[in-house]
Amino acid sequence: MLGIVLSKQSIRERDQIISMFGVDTGKISLLARGMKKLTSRNAGAAEPYTFVNFDWVPGKEYAYLTNIIPIIPFSDIRSTYEKSMMAGIVVAILDRFLEERDVDRMIFKLLREFLQTLEQVEETNIALVDSFVMKLLRIHGIAPELTASVLGGMSHLSMKQAMLMDGRKWELGLSFDHGGIVSPREAQALRREGRVVHVITSEDIDMLEVLGRVTFSVLSDFVRDGYARGAHEMLYLWYRYMVARSIPDWQQFFSEKIQEAPARRRQ
């Protein structure tokens, strides 16, 4: 059956636990006996974000990996430091997000499309990872409502038009408790009640909409002039609020590793 490797963890002297995202199994943890042996014919296929064909059998304590054959190794991703970092971040996000044996073909398709696009693009942008996360939240029905106020129903477009007529830049709100954006007046009322409402700009709302709706292959057309950090910050705060097993800020992690890369190459 088809799957994508999410992670691997060494146990005992020669064995590994492979976290596999199978199209028909969902995420499944498989014990791979002897995988760490230098002569193991399966070892190279069990690297994270490899698209594979695999077989497994149930067991008392573990399910066992019996065969694994690489289909798409994503060689260009592995040979490009920035791409390999982004692919690693995405599979780490999914490994913590997915429940064991929870089959989700839409998320499997999303991951496959992300990796295929990352393999082909010439220029990388961390916005690709944010787009993956936004789409993931949408599939699970926990993305923020961005098209209209979750309280009064005023559309974001109407808010933008009112801002133009008013001649001032409004401070819109993002309410985690209520599930989406609110108007400035609604945000003020919520804050008077002691509720936490984050300030979000109209531009960041537009960018989050782009991240969630456009395909990975055309995303670069929308972020080529720079990617607003505000949109990422709002997305990461939302992700941490909604997802129990979240990971550290991937944009900060990515930036730190990229800065370390030149020094590592000089050594």
N, C-alpha and C positions, 0 to 999 in steps of 0.2 A: 504494500500500500504506500501511497505518497505521503511524504512528510517533510518538515523543515526542522533542522536541529536548532534548539534554542540555547542549550548550555550543556556542559559536561562537568562532572565532579568526580575526582579520584577517591576511591575507597579501597581499603585493603592494599595489597602490594601491586596487583596488576589489573584490578577491576575499575570500572567507571560506572557512574549513574548518568545516563543520557536523558535529558529532558527533550522530548520529541513532540512537535506539534503536528499531528497527523490529520489529514483531511477527513478521515472517517473515525478517528479515535479521540480527537481533541488533544489537549496536552496530556502526555503520558510519560511517567518516569520508568525507564527501562534499565535493568542491570545488564551491563555488557561485560561478560567474563573475559579476562585476558586481553582487554582492549589496549592496555598500556605496554604490552609486549612489543618490542621493536619489529617483530615478524608478523604482527597482526595485520591481516589483509583488510580489515575493516577500519583501522585506526584513522586513516586519512579522510574517510567519508563522514566521520562523526564530529567534524569541526562545526562550531556554531554558524548558523545561517546557510548551511549547505542544503540544497534541495535534493532529497533522496527517495529511493524506494527501499522500504524496510519490512521485515517480518518480525513477529514477536509471539511469545507464548505466555500464558498466565502462570504464576507460581504462587507458593504459599506466602512468602514474605515480599517478593518482588515479582514484577513482570520481567521477562527475559528477552533481550534483543538477540535474535537468532541470525539475522542477515541484514546487511545494509549496503546499498549500492548507490554511489553518487550519480545524480542525473545532471544537475547544474551546480558546479562548484563556485560560480561567481568569481572567476579568476581576477577580473579587473578590480573588483572591490577589494580583494585580498592584497593586491599589489599596490593599492593606493591608500596611504595612511589615513587621509581624511575620510574616505569612503568606508574603510574597515571600521573606523571609530563610530561612524553613524550607524552602520549595520549592527555593530555590537550593542549600541545603545538601544536600538529598536527591539532586538530580540530579548534584551534584559528587561525592558518595559513589559513585553508580552509575557515573559516567563513569570513575572510577579503578578500580572494582571489576570491571567487565565486560571480558572479552577481546573483541577485534575479531572480528566475524562469529560470535559464540557465541550461537545462538538459544536463548532461554529464555522461553517464553510465561508461565510462572508468575511470573517476576520482572516481566515487562511488565504483567501483571494487577495485581501488587502495587503498582507505581508508579502505574498508572491509578487504583486504589482510594484510594491515599494522596492524590493530587491532588484527586480528586472529594470526598473527605471534608474536606480542608483548605479547599476552595472553599466548603463549606456550613457549617462550624462557626462559631459566634459567638465562642467563647473559644478562644484558641490556647494550647498547652502544648508545650514542647520534648520532652515525653514521647512525642509523636507521632513525632518523628524517631527516638527510641530504639526505639520499637515497630517502625518500618520496618526499622531495622538488625537488630534481633533476628529479625524474620521473614525478612529476607534471609539471615542466617546459617543459619537453620533450613532454608530451601530448598536451600542448598548443602551441608547436612550438617555444618556446622562450628560450630554453636551449642554452648554448654556443656551437659553433662548435669546437670540440676537436680533430677530427681525422686528420685534415690537416689545413694549413694556409688558412685563409679566403681571403688573398690577392694573394699570389703567388701560392697556391695550393700544396706546399711541405707538404708531409705527416708527421705526428708526428713521425712515425716509422723511416722515412728517417732522420729526425732531430736527433733522438736518435743515429742512426748509425753514422751520421756525427760527433756527439759529441765524440763517442768512438774512431773514427779515429783521431780526433783532439786532444784528450787527455785532454780536458778542459770541464768544466761544463758550458754550455750555459745558458744565461738568456733569456728564451722565454718570449713572451708577450701575454697578454690577452687584446684585444681591445673591449671595450663595444660598441663603436660607430660602429665597423665593424662586431661584432657578434661572435667573437671567437678568437682562438689563431693565433699568427703571429710569424714569424721567428725573431731571434735577429736583423738581418739587417733591416727587415721591421719595427720592433719596434723602432729602432733608427731613421729611417726616419720619422715615425709618430710623435715621440717626437720633432724632429726638426721643425715640422709643428705646434707644440703647442698642439698636441693631448695627451690625457691621456691614457697611456698604463701601465697596472699593470704587474709587474714581476711575473711569475708563473713558478714553477719548472716542470720538466718532470714527477717527481713522483706524484705531485699534479694533473697533467693532467690525469695520469693513474688512480688515485684514484677517480677522478670525473667521469671517464668513468665507473668504477666499480659501483659507487653509482647509476648511471643512468640505468645500464643494468642488473645487477644480481638481483635475487629475494631476498626479505627480509629474507627468511628462510636460505639462504646460505651466506648472507652478513658477518656474524660473522667469516666465514672461511677466509675472506680477511682482516679483521681488528683486528684479535685476538692478533697480535703483536704490537698493538698500532695504533691509528688513527691520521693521520697527521693533525695538526691544520691548516696548510696552505691551504689544500683543503677546509676546512670549511670556512675559511676567504674569499677565492675567491668565493665560492658558495653564501655566505651571501651578499657580495658586489654586485654580479650579480643579486641576487634576489631583493635587494633593488632598483637597477637600473631599472629592468624590471617591477616590481610590484608596482603600485601606492599606494595600501593600505597594506604596509608591516608591520611587527611587529619587535620589538627589537630583538637583537641577541639572538636566542634561546639557543645556546650553553653556552653563558655567564649566561643567566637567569637560565638554568638548573644547572650549576656548583654552582652558588650562593645559590640556594635552597637546593642542596644536602649538602653543607657545613653548612647550617642553621639547617638541620634535626637533627643531634645529640643533639644540644643545645635544640631544641624543645622537643625532647624525654625526656631530663633530667628534664624538668620543671614539 
